[in-house]
């Protein structure tokens, strides 16, 4: 499932979902661990969208949200 598919399915009333890039979660994980601009990778410059996608990435990886968040901030 792509970021966009996930977001539109789970947050259908959030208009920002249509602007999310149609990429896989593995690409988001790569962005978290690199110097890539996570917001640019996502395609939306909104912290609520980022948090929701980070939360799902944490679920996929079976880790706590903080692991994803602090890896991004490192």
N, CA, C and O atoms as a Maestro MAE file, in Angstrom:
{
 s_m_m2io_version
 :::
 2.0.0
}

f_m_ct {
 s_m_title
 :::
 protein
 m_atom[296] {
  # First column is atom index #
  i_m_mmod_type
  r_m_x_coord
  r_m_y_coord
  r_m_z_coord
  i_m_residue_number
  s_m_chain_name
  s_m_pdb_residue_name
  s_m_pdb_atom_name
  i_m_atomic_number
  :::
  1 25 0.847 -1.181 0.000 1 A "UNK " " N  " 7
  2 3 0.000 0.000 0.000 1 A "UNK " " CA " 6
  3 2 0.889 1.240 0.000 1 A "UNK " " C  " 6
  4 15 1.877 1.309 0.731 1 A "UNK " " O  " 8
  5 25 0.534 2.193 -0.809 2 A "UNK " " N  " 7
  6 3 1.309 3.433 -0.865 2 A "UNK " " CA " 6
  7 2 0.865 4.385 0.243 2 A "UNK " " C  " 6
  8 15 -0.162 4.180 0.889 2 A "UNK " " O  " 8
  9 25 1.656 5.420 0.441 3 A "UNK " " N  " 7
  10 3 1.299 6.442 1.429 3 A "UNK " " CA " 6
  11 2 -0.065 7.031 1.087 3 A "UNK " " C  " 6
  12 15 -0.923 7.183 1.957 3 A "UNK " " O  " 8
  13 25 -0.252 7.354 -0.164 4 A "UNK " " N  " 7
  14 3 -1.494 7.984 -0.601 4 A "UNK " " CA " 6
  15 2 -2.687 7.052 -0.395 4 A "UNK " " C  " 6
  16 15 -3.724 7.481 0.113 4 A "UNK " " O  " 8
  17 25 -2.553 5.780 -0.783 5 A "UNK " " N  " 7
  18 3 -3.638 4.814 -0.603 5 A "UNK " " CA " 6
  19 2 -4.006 4.684 0.868 5 A "UNK " " C  " 6
  20 15 -5.181 4.715 1.233 5 A "UNK " " O  " 8
  21 25 -2.980 4.537 1.707 6 A "UNK " " N  " 7
  22 3 -3.209 4.428 3.145 6 A "UNK " " CA " 6
  23 2 -3.950 5.648 3.664 6 A "UNK " " C  " 6
  24 15 -4.945 5.527 4.379 6 A "UNK " " O  " 8
  25 25 -3.456 6.821 3.299 7 A "UNK " " N  " 7
  26 3 -4.010 8.053 3.850 7 A "UNK " " CA " 6
  27 2 -5.446 8.274 3.399 7 A "UNK " " C  " 6
  28 15 -6.305 8.627 4.208 7 A "UNK " " O  " 8
  29 25 -5.711 8.071 2.121 8 A "UNK " " N  " 7
  30 3 -7.065 8.271 1.603 8 A "UNK " " CA " 6
  31 2 -8.048 7.279 2.207 8 A "UNK " " C  " 6
  32 15 -9.211 7.612 2.434 8 A "UNK " " O  " 8
  33 25 -7.588 6.072 2.465 9 A "UNK " " N  " 7
  34 3 -8.452 5.053 3.070 9 A "UNK " " CA " 6
  35 2 -8.777 5.405 4.525 9 A "UNK " " C  " 6
  36 15 -9.919 5.265 4.962 9 A "UNK " " O  " 8
  37 25 -7.777 5.858 5.262 10 A "UNK " " N  " 7
  38 3 -7.937 6.080 6.693 10 A "UNK " " CA " 6
  39 2 -8.373 7.495 7.073 10 A "UNK " " C  " 6
  40 15 -8.917 7.707 8.157 10 A "UNK " " O  " 8
  41 25 -8.138 8.447 6.199 11 A "UNK " " N  " 7
  42 3 -8.503 9.844 6.473 11 A "UNK " " CA " 6
  43 2 -9.191 10.435 5.241 11 A "UNK " " C  " 6
  44 15 -8.696 11.401 4.659 11 A "UNK " " O  " 8
  45 25 -10.315 9.867 4.847 12 A "UNK " " N  " 7
  46 3 -10.960 10.274 3.593 12 A "UNK " " CA " 6
  47 2 -11.456 11.723 3.572 12 A "UNK " " C  " 6
  48 15 -11.663 12.284 2.496 12 A "UNK " " O  " 8
  49 25 -11.644 12.322 4.716 13 A "UNK " " N  " 7
  50 3 -12.140 13.698 4.767 13 A "UNK " " CA " 6
  51 2 -11.033 14.744 4.772 13 A "UNK " " C  " 6
  52 15 -11.314 15.942 4.739 13 A "UNK " " O  " 8
  53 25 -9.782 14.305 4.814 14 A "UNK " " N  " 7
  54 3 -8.658 15.235 4.811 14 A "UNK " " CA " 6
  55 2 -8.270 15.514 3.361 14 A "UNK " " C  " 6
  56 15 -7.730 14.645 2.676 14 A "UNK " " O  " 8
  57 25 -8.544 16.711 2.909 15 A "UNK " " N  " 7
  58 3 -8.284 17.094 1.523 15 A "UNK " " CA " 6
  59 2 -6.809 17.010 1.145 15 A "UNK " " C  " 6
  60 15 -6.489 16.896 -0.038 15 A "UNK " " O  " 8
  61 25 -5.916 17.063 2.108 16 A "UNK " " N  " 7
  62 3 -4.484 16.991 1.815 16 A "UNK " " CA " 6
  63 2 -4.077 15.618 1.275 16 A "UNK " " C  " 6
  64 15 -3.039 15.486 0.626 16 A "UNK " " O  " 8
  65 25 -4.886 14.611 1.539 17 A "UNK " " N  " 7
  66 3 -4.566 13.261 1.082 17 A "UNK " " CA " 6
  67 2 -4.363 13.170 -0.412 17 A "UNK " " C  " 6
  68 15 -3.540 12.380 -0.875 17 A "UNK " " O  " 8
  69 25 -5.092 13.956 -1.173 18 A "UNK " " N  " 7
  70 3 -4.954 13.940 -2.634 18 A "UNK " " CA " 6
  71 2 -3.586 14.441 -3.094 18 A "UNK " " C  " 6
  72 15 -3.149 14.121 -4.199 18 A "UNK " " O  " 8
  73 25 -2.913 15.217 -2.261 19 A "UNK " " N  " 7
  74 3 -1.612 15.791 -2.631 19 A "UNK " " CA " 6
  75 2 -0.427 14.926 -2.228 19 A "UNK " " C  " 6
  76 15 0.711 15.226 -2.590 19 A "UNK " " O  " 8
  77 25 -0.680 13.863 -1.488 20 A "UNK " " N  " 7
  78 3 0.404 12.988 -1.038 20 A "UNK " " CA " 6
  79 2 0.966 12.237 -2.231 20 A "UNK " " C  " 6
  80 15 0.219 11.753 -3.081 20 A "UNK " " O  " 8
  81 25 2.289 12.145 -2.287 21 A "UNK " " N  " 7
  82 3 2.939 11.401 -3.360 21 A "UNK " " CA " 6
  83 2 2.573 9.926 -3.276 21 A "UNK " " C  " 6
  84 15 2.423 9.374 -2.185 21 A "UNK " " O  " 8
  85 25 2.432 9.304 -4.418 22 A "UNK " " N  " 7
  86 3 2.039 7.896 -4.506 22 A "UNK " " CA " 6
  87 2 3.291 7.022 -4.456 22 A "UNK " " C  " 6
  88 15 3.699 6.427 -5.454 22 A "UNK " " O  " 8
  89 25 3.893 6.962 -3.256 23 A "UNK " " N  " 7
  90 3 5.132 6.200 -3.059 23 A "UNK " " CA " 6
  91 2 4.920 5.153 -1.966 23 A "UNK " " C  " 6
  92 15 3.941 5.207 -1.221 23 A "UNK " " O  " 8
  93 25 5.836 4.217 -1.883 24 A "UNK " " N  " 7
  94 3 5.771 3.149 -0.892 24 A "UNK " " CA " 6
  95 2 6.339 3.625 0.449 24 A "UNK " " C  " 6
  96 15 7.112 4.581 0.513 24 A "UNK " " O  " 8
  97 25 5.936 2.936 1.506 25 A "UNK " " N  " 7
  98 3 6.426 3.275 2.845 25 A "UNK " " CA " 6
  99 2 7.928 3.071 2.977 25 A "UNK " " C  " 6
  100 15 8.567 3.729 3.798 25 A "UNK " " O  " 8
  101 25 8.504 2.168 2.183 26 A "UNK " " N  " 7
  102 3 9.959 1.963 2.242 26 A "UNK " " CA " 6
  103 2 10.689 3.232 1.813 26 A "UNK " " C  " 6
  104 15 11.783 3.515 2.303 26 A "UNK " " O  " 8
  105 25 10.093 3.991 0.907 27 A "UNK " " N  " 7
  106 3 10.693 5.251 0.489 27 A "UNK " " CA " 6
  107 2 10.617 6.295 1.603 27 A "UNK " " C  " 6
  108 15 11.520 7.118 1.751 27 A "UNK " " O  " 8
  109 25 9.550 6.259 2.375 28 A "UNK " " N  " 7
  110 3 9.449 7.143 3.540 28 A "UNK " " CA " 6
  111 2 10.495 6.758 4.571 28 A "UNK " " C  " 6
  112 15 11.133 7.628 5.163 28 A "UNK " " O  " 8
  113 25 10.674 5.473 4.790 29 A "UNK " " N  " 7
  114 3 11.698 5.011 5.730 29 A "UNK " " CA " 6
  115 2 13.080 5.478 5.288 29 A "UNK " " C  " 6
  116 15 13.877 5.928 6.111 29 A "UNK " " O  " 8
  117 25 13.364 5.374 4.008 30 A "UNK " " N  " 7
  118 3 14.652 5.844 3.491 30 A "UNK " " CA " 6
  119 2 14.814 7.349 3.761 30 A "UNK " " C  " 6
  120 15 15.890 7.794 4.161 30 A "UNK " " O  " 8
  121 25 13.773 8.109 3.548 31 A "UNK " " N  " 7
  122 3 13.842 9.553 3.786 31 A "UNK " " CA " 6
  123 2 14.085 9.870 5.253 31 A "UNK " " C  " 6
  124 15 14.803 10.816 5.577 31 A "UNK " " O  " 8
  125 25 13.490 9.083 6.139 32 A "UNK " " N  " 7
  126 3 13.686 9.282 7.583 32 A "UNK " " CA " 6
  127 2 15.157 9.101 7.947 32 A "UNK " " C  " 6
  128 15 15.679 9.808 8.808 32 A "UNK " " O  " 8
  129 25 15.820 8.157 7.293 33 A "UNK " " N  " 7
  130 3 17.206 7.833 7.632 33 A "UNK " " CA " 6
  131 2 18.237 8.565 6.780 33 A "UNK " " C  " 6
  132 15 19.438 8.344 6.939 33 A "UNK " " O  " 8
  133 25 17.791 9.418 5.894 34 A "UNK " " N  " 7
  134 3 18.728 10.147 5.038 34 A "UNK " " CA " 6
  135 2 18.548 11.646 5.245 34 A "UNK " " C  " 6
  136 15 17.809 12.092 6.122 34 A "UNK " " O  " 8
  137 25 19.224 12.379 4.440 35 A "UNK " " N  " 7
  138 3 19.101 13.835 4.555 35 A "UNK " " CA " 6
  139 2 17.978 14.370 3.665 35 A "UNK " " C  " 6
  140 15 17.831 15.583 3.512 35 A "UNK " " O  " 8
  141 25 17.185 13.468 3.077 36 A "UNK " " N  " 7
  142 3 16.065 13.905 2.236 36 A "UNK " " CA " 6
  143 2 15.052 14.692 3.073 36 A "UNK " " C  " 6
  144 15 14.865 14.417 4.259 36 A "UNK " " O  " 8
  145 25 14.415 15.653 2.454 37 A "UNK " " N  " 7
  146 3 13.349 16.418 3.102 37 A "UNK " " CA " 6
  147 2 12.103 15.531 3.154 37 A "UNK " " C  " 6
  148 15 11.483 15.267 2.124 37 A "UNK " " O  " 8
  149 25 11.746 15.080 4.337 38 A "UNK " " N  " 7
  150 3 10.616 14.166 4.512 38 A "UNK " " CA " 6
  151 2 9.335 14.770 3.950 38 A "UNK " " C  " 6
  152 15 8.541 14.072 3.320 38 A "UNK " " O  " 8
  153 25 9.137 16.047 4.171 39 A "UNK " " N  " 7
  154 3 7.924 16.695 3.677 39 A "UNK " " CA " 6
  155 2 7.885 16.691 2.142 39 A "UNK " " C  " 6
  156 15 6.824 16.509 1.546 39 A "UNK " " O  " 8
  157 25 9.032 16.889 1.516 40 A "UNK " " N  " 7
  158 3 9.087 16.848 0.061 40 A "UNK " " CA " 6
  159 2 8.805 15.436 -0.450 40 A "UNK " " C  " 6
  160 15 8.114 15.261 -1.454 40 A "UNK " " O  " 8
  161 25 9.337 14.439 0.237 41 A "UNK " " N  " 7
  162 3 9.096 13.041 -0.133 41 A "UNK " " CA " 6
  163 2 7.608 12.713 -0.007 41 A "UNK " " C  " 6
  164 15 7.037 12.053 -0.875 41 A "UNK " " O  " 8
  165 25 6.988 13.174 1.068 42 A "UNK " " N  " 7
  166 3 5.554 12.941 1.284 42 A "UNK " " CA " 6
  167 2 4.736 13.718 0.254 42 A "UNK " " C  " 6
  168 15 3.725 13.223 -0.244 42 A "UNK " " O  " 8
  169 25 5.170 14.922 -0.057 43 A "UNK " " N  " 7
  170 3 4.448 15.758 -1.004 43 A "UNK " " CA " 6
  171 2 3.517 16.754 -0.346 43 A "UNK " " C  " 6
  172 15 2.856 17.537 -1.029 43 A "UNK " " O  " 8
  173 25 3.460 16.730 0.967 44 A "UNK " " N  " 7
  174 3 2.596 17.625 1.739 44 A "UNK " " CA " 6
  175 2 3.413 18.169 2.905 44 A "UNK " " C  " 6
  176 15 4.063 17.411 3.625 44 A "UNK " " O  " 8
  177 25 3.377 19.480 3.085 45 A "UNK " " N  " 7
  178 3 4.114 20.124 4.166 45 A "UNK " " CA " 6
  179 2 3.176 20.390 5.336 45 A "UNK " " C  " 6
  180 15 2.846 21.536 5.644 45 A "UNK " " O  " 8
  181 25 2.754 19.303 5.980 46 A "UNK " " N  " 7
  182 3 1.812 19.397 7.091 46 A "UNK " " CA " 6
  183 2 2.229 18.395 8.160 46 A "UNK " " C  " 6
  184 15 2.381 17.207 7.878 46 A "UNK " " O  " 8
  185 25 2.414 18.874 9.386 47 A "UNK " " N  " 7
  186 3 2.909 18.002 10.456 47 A "UNK " " CA " 6
  187 2 1.906 16.926 10.862 47 A "UNK " " C  " 6
  188 15 2.311 15.838 11.272 47 A "UNK " " O  " 8
  189 25 0.614 17.206 10.757 48 A "UNK " " N  " 7
  190 3 -0.388 16.188 11.110 48 A "UNK " " CA " 6
  191 2 -0.318 15.030 10.119 48 A "UNK " " C  " 6
  192 15 -0.386 13.869 10.521 48 A "UNK " " O  " 8
  193 25 -0.184 15.330 8.839 49 A "UNK " " N  " 7
  194 3 -0.045 14.285 7.826 49 A "UNK " " CA " 6
  195 2 1.218 13.484 8.094 49 A "UNK " " C  " 6
  196 15 1.189 12.253 8.085 49 A "UNK " " O  " 8
  197 25 2.340 14.181 8.336 50 A "UNK " " N  " 7
  198 3 3.600 13.486 8.628 50 A "UNK " " CA " 6
  199 2 3.449 12.574 9.835 50 A "UNK " " C  " 6
  200 15 3.892 11.426 9.798 50 A "UNK " " O  " 8
  201 25 2.830 13.063 10.906 51 A "UNK " " N  " 7
  202 3 2.662 12.250 12.111 51 A "UNK " " CA " 6
  203 2 1.840 11.002 11.828 51 A "UNK " " C  " 6
  204 15 2.168 9.918 12.311 51 A "UNK " " O  " 8
  205 25 0.781 11.145 11.054 52 A "UNK " " N  " 7
  206 3 -0.060 9.990 10.732 52 A "UNK " " CA " 6
  207 2 0.711 8.971 9.897 52 A "UNK " " C  " 6
  208 15 0.574 7.765 10.105 52 A "UNK " " O  " 8
  209 25 1.511 9.446 8.962 53 A "UNK " " N  " 7
  210 3 2.297 8.531 8.134 53 A "UNK " " CA " 6
  211 2 3.431 7.901 8.934 53 A "UNK " " C  " 6
  212 15 3.725 6.718 8.761 53 A "UNK " " O  " 8
  213 25 4.066 8.670 9.803 54 A "UNK " " N  " 7
  214 3 5.088 8.100 10.685 54 A "UNK " " CA " 6
  215 2 4.479 7.040 11.595 54 A "UNK " " C  " 6
  216 15 5.093 6.003 11.843 54 A "UNK " " O  " 8
  217 25 3.289 7.296 12.084 55 A "UNK " " N  " 7
  218 3 2.610 6.340 12.957 55 A "UNK " " CA " 6
  219 2 2.350 5.030 12.217 55 A "UNK " " C  " 6
  220 15 2.564 3.951 12.769 55 A "UNK " " O  " 8
  221 25 1.895 5.121 10.982 56 A "UNK " " N  " 7
  222 3 1.665 3.898 10.203 56 A "UNK " " CA " 6
  223 2 2.980 3.199 9.879 56 A "UNK " " C  " 6
  224 15 3.041 1.970 9.894 56 A "UNK " " O  " 8
  225 25 4.017 3.948 9.589 57 A "UNK " " N  " 7
  226 3 5.333 3.351 9.353 57 A "UNK " " CA " 6
  227 2 5.790 2.600 10.602 57 A "UNK " " C  " 6
  228 15 6.323 1.495 10.499 57 A "UNK " " O  " 8
  229 25 5.591 3.183 11.764 58 A "UNK " " N  " 7
  230 3 5.926 2.513 13.018 58 A "UNK " " CA " 6
  231 2 5.121 1.225 13.173 58 A "UNK " " C  " 6
  232 15 5.657 0.206 13.608 58 A "UNK " " O  " 8
  233 25 3.845 1.266 12.822 59 A "UNK " " N  " 7
  234 3 3.016 0.052 12.886 59 A "UNK " " CA " 6
  235 2 3.538 -1.020 11.948 59 A "UNK " " C  " 6
  236 15 3.622 -2.188 12.326 59 A "UNK " " O  " 8
  237 25 3.886 -0.637 10.737 60 A "UNK " " N  " 7
  238 3 4.417 -1.584 9.755 60 A "UNK " " CA " 6
  239 2 5.691 -2.230 10.276 60 A "UNK " " C  " 6
  240 15 5.887 -3.436 10.132 60 A "UNK " " O  " 8
  241 25 6.552 -1.426 10.878 61 A "UNK " " N  " 7
  242 3 7.838 -1.919 11.380 61 A "UNK " " CA " 6
  243 2 7.743 -2.540 12.769 61 A "UNK " " C  " 6
  244 15 8.708 -3.109 13.281 61 A "UNK " " O  " 8
  245 25 6.552 -2.419 13.370 62 A "UNK " " N  " 7
  246 3 6.327 -2.941 14.714 62 A "UNK " " CA " 6
  247 2 7.293 -2.323 15.732 62 A "UNK " " C  " 6
  248 15 7.902 -3.016 16.547 62 A "UNK " " O  " 8
  249 25 7.406 -1.002 15.653 63 A "UNK " " N  " 7
  250 3 8.232 -0.245 16.596 63 A "UNK " " CA " 6
  251 2 7.399 0.907 17.131 63 A "UNK " " C  " 6
  252 15 6.345 1.230 16.584 63 A "UNK " " O  " 8
  253 25 7.869 1.513 18.186 64 A "UNK " " N  " 7
  254 3 7.208 2.671 18.763 64 A "UNK " " CA " 6
  255 2 7.381 3.880 17.842 64 A "UNK " " C  " 6
  256 15 8.407 4.018 17.175 64 A "UNK " " O  " 8
  257 25 6.386 4.741 17.810 65 A "UNK " " N  " 7
  258 3 6.430 5.957 17.001 65 A "UNK " " CA " 6
  259 2 7.708 6.755 17.266 65 A "UNK " " C  " 6
  260 15 8.310 7.294 16.338 65 A "UNK " " O  " 8
  261 25 8.114 6.828 18.516 66 A "UNK " " N  " 7
  262 3 9.298 7.615 18.879 66 A "UNK " " CA " 6
  263 2 10.551 7.145 18.158 66 A "UNK " " C  " 6
  264 15 11.441 7.953 17.892 66 A "UNK " " O  " 8
  265 25 10.642 5.873 17.837 67 A "UNK " " N  " 7
  266 3 11.803 5.359 17.104 67 A "UNK " " CA " 6
  267 2 11.876 6.035 15.735 67 A "UNK " " C  " 6
  268 15 12.947 6.468 15.309 67 A "UNK " " O  " 8
  269 25 10.755 6.121 15.059 68 A "UNK " " N  " 7
  270 3 10.707 6.762 13.752 68 A "UNK " " CA " 6
  271 2 10.996 8.269 13.883 68 A "UNK " " C  " 6
  272 15 11.799 8.831 13.139 68 A "UNK " " O  " 8
  273 25 10.331 8.889 14.831 69 A "UNK " " N  " 7
  274 3 10.469 10.327 15.015 69 A "UNK " " CA " 6
  275 2 11.926 10.713 15.327 69 A "UNK " " C  " 6
  276 15 12.474 11.626 14.708 69 A "UNK " " O  " 8
  277 25 12.539 10.025 16.274 70 A "UNK " " N  " 7
  278 3 13.909 10.395 16.654 70 A "UNK " " CA " 6
  279 2 14.934 10.002 15.600 70 A "UNK " " C  " 6
  280 15 15.992 10.625 15.515 70 A "UNK " " O  " 8
  281 25 14.648 8.991 14.799 71 A "UNK " " N  " 7
  282 3 15.526 8.657 13.678 71 A "UNK " " CA " 6
  283 2 15.493 9.798 12.654 71 A "UNK " " C  " 6
  284 15 16.511 10.137 12.050 71 A "UNK " " O  " 8
  285 25 14.320 10.372 12.475 72 A "UNK " " N  " 7
  286 3 14.165 11.499 11.543 72 A "UNK " " CA " 6
  287 2 14.887 12.732 12.070 72 A "UNK " " C  " 6
  288 15 15.517 13.455 11.298 72 A "UNK " " O  " 8
  289 25 14.805 12.977 13.352 73 A "UNK " " N  " 7
  290 3 15.410 14.174 13.938 73 A "UNK " " CA " 6
  291 2 16.922 14.056 14.131 73 A "UNK " " C  " 6
  292 15 17.599 15.053 14.383 73 A "UNK " " O  " 8
  293 25 17.448 12.837 14.012 74 A "UNK " " N  " 7
  294 3 18.892 12.620 14.255 74 A "UNK " " CA " 6
  295 2 19.760 13.266 13.210 74 A "UNK " " C  " 6
  296 15 20.985 13.172 13.280 74 A "UNK " " O  " 8
  :::
 }
 m_bond[295] {
  # First column is bond index #
  i_m_from
  i_m_to
  i_m_order
  :::
  1 1 2 1
  2 2 3 1
  3 3 4 2
  4 3 5 1
  5 5 6 1
  6 6 7 1
  7 7 8 2
  8 7 9 1
  9 9 10 1
  10 10 11 1
  11 11 12 2
  12 11 13 1
  13 13 14 1
  14 14 15 1
  15 15 16 2
  16 15 17 1
  17 17 18 1
  18 18 19 1
  19 19 20 2
  20 19 21 1
  21 21 22 1
  22 22 23 1
  23 23 24 2
  24 23 25 1
  25 25 26 1
  26 26 27 1
  27 27 28 2
  28 27 29 1
  29 29 30 1
  30 30 31 1
  31 31 32 2
  32 31 33 1
  33 33 34 1
  34 34 35 1
  35 35 36 2
  36 35 37 1
  37 37 38 1
  38 38 39 1
  39 39 40 2
  40 39 41 1
  41 41 42 1
  42 42 43 1
  43 43 44 2
  44 43 45 1
  45 45 46 1
  46 46 47 1
  47 47 48 2
  48 47 49 1
  49 49 50 1
  50 50 51 1
  51 51 52 2
  52 51 53 1
  53 53 54 1
  54 54 55 1
  55 55 56 2
  56 55 57 1
  57 57 58 1
  58 58 59 1
  59 59 60 2
  60 59 61 1
  61 61 62 1
  62 62 63 1
  63 63 64 2
  64 63 65 1
  65 65 66 1
  66 66 67 1
  67 67 68 2
  68 67 69 1
  69 69 70 1
  70 70 71 1
  71 71 72 2
  72 71 73 1
  73 73 74 1
  74 74 75 1
  75 75 76 2
  76 75 77 1
  77 77 78 1
  78 78 79 1
  79 79 80 2
  80 79 81 1
  81 81 82 1
  82 82 83 1
  83 83 84 2
  84 83 85 1
  85 85 86 1
  86 86 87 1
  87 87 88 2
  88 87 89 1
  89 89 90 1
  90 90 91 1
  91 91 92 2
  92 91 93 1
  93 93 94 1
  94 94 95 1
  95 95 96 2
  96 95 97 1
  97 97 98 1
  98 98 99 1
  99 99 100 2
  100 99 101 1
  101 101 102 1
  102 102 103 1
  103 103 104 2
  104 103 105 1
  105 105 106 1
  106 106 107 1
  107 107 108 2
  108 107 109 1
  109 109 110 1
  110 110 111 1
  111 111 112 2
  112 111 113 1
  113 113 114 1
  114 114 115 1
  115 115 116 2
  116 115 117 1
  117 117 118 1
  118 118 119 1
  119 119 120 2
  120 119 121 1
  121 121 122 1
  122 122 123 1
  123 123 124 2
  124 123 125 1
  125 125 126 1
  126 126 127 1
  127 127 128 2
  128 127 129 1
  129 129 130 1
  130 130 131 1
  131 131 132 2
  132 131 133 1
  133 133 134 1
  134 134 135 1
  135 135 136 2
  136 135 137 1
  137 137 138 1
  138 138 139 1
  139 139 140 2
  140 139 141 1
  141 141 142 1
  142 142 143 1
  143 143 144 2
  144 143 145 1
  145 145 146 1
  146 146 147 1
  147 147 148 2
  148 147 149 1
  149 149 150 1
  150 150 151 1
  151 151 152 2
  152 151 153 1
  153 153 154 1
  154 154 155 1
  155 155 156 2
  156 155 157 1
  157 157 158 1
  158 158 159 1
  159 159 160 2
  160 159 161 1
  161 161 162 1
  162 162 163 1
  163 163 164 2
  164 163 165 1
  165 165 166 1
  166 166 167 1
  167 167 168 2
  168 167 169 1
  169 169 170 1
  170 170 171 1
  171 171 172 2
  172 171 173 1
  173 173 174 1
  174 174 175 1
  175 175 176 2
  176 175 177 1
  177 177 178 1
  178 178 179 1
  179 179 180 2
  180 179 181 1
  181 181 182 1
  182 182 183 1
  183 183 184 2
  184 183 185 1
  185 185 186 1
  186 186 187 1
  187 187 188 2
  188 187 189 1
  189 189 190 1
  190 190 191 1
  191 191 192 2
  192 191 193 1
  193 193 194 1
  194 194 195 1
  195 195 196 2
  196 195 197 1
  197 197 198 1
  198 198 199 1
  199 199 200 2
  200 199 201 1
  201 201 202 1
  202 202 203 1
  203 203 204 2
  204 203 205 1
  205 205 206 1
  206 206 207 1
  207 207 208 2
  208 207 209 1
  209 209 210 1
  210 210 211 1
  211 211 212 2
  212 211 213 1
  213 213 214 1
  214 214 215 1
  215 215 216 2
  216 215 217 1
  217 217 218 1
  218 218 219 1
  219 219 220 2
  220 219 221 1
  221 221 222 1
  222 222 223 1
  223 223 224 2
  224 223 225 1
  225 225 226 1
  226 226 227 1
  227 227 228 2
  228 227 229 1
  229 229 230 1
  230 230 231 1
  231 231 232 2
  232 231 233 1
  233 233 234 1
  234 234 235 1
  235 235 236 2
  236 235 237 1
  237 237 238 1
  238 238 239 1
  239 239 240 2
  240 239 241 1
  241 241 242 1
  242 242 243 1
  243 243 244 2
  244 243 245 1
  245 245 246 1
  246 246 247 1
  247 247 248 2
  248 247 249 1
  249 249 250 1
  250 250 251 1
  251 251 252 2
  252 251 253 1
  253 253 254 1
  254 254 255 1
  255 255 256 2
  256 255 257 1
  257 257 258 1
  258 258 259 1
  259 259 260 2
  260 259 261 1
  261 261 262 1
  262 262 263 1
  263 263 264 2
  264 263 265 1
  265 265 266 1
  266 266 267 1
  267 267 268 2
  268 267 269 1
  269 269 270 1
  270 270 271 1
  271 271 272 2
  272 271 273 1
  273 273 274 1
  274 274 275 1
  275 275 276 2
  276 275 277 1
  277 277 278 1
  278 278 279 1
  279 279 280 2
  280 279 281 1
  281 281 282 1
  282 282 283 1
  283 283 284 2
  284 283 285 1
  285 285 286 1
  286 286 287 1
  287 287 288 2
  288 287 289 1
  289 289 290 1
  290 290 291 1
  291 291 292 2
  292 291 293 1
  293 293 294 1
  294 294 295 1
  295 295 296 2
  :::
 }
}
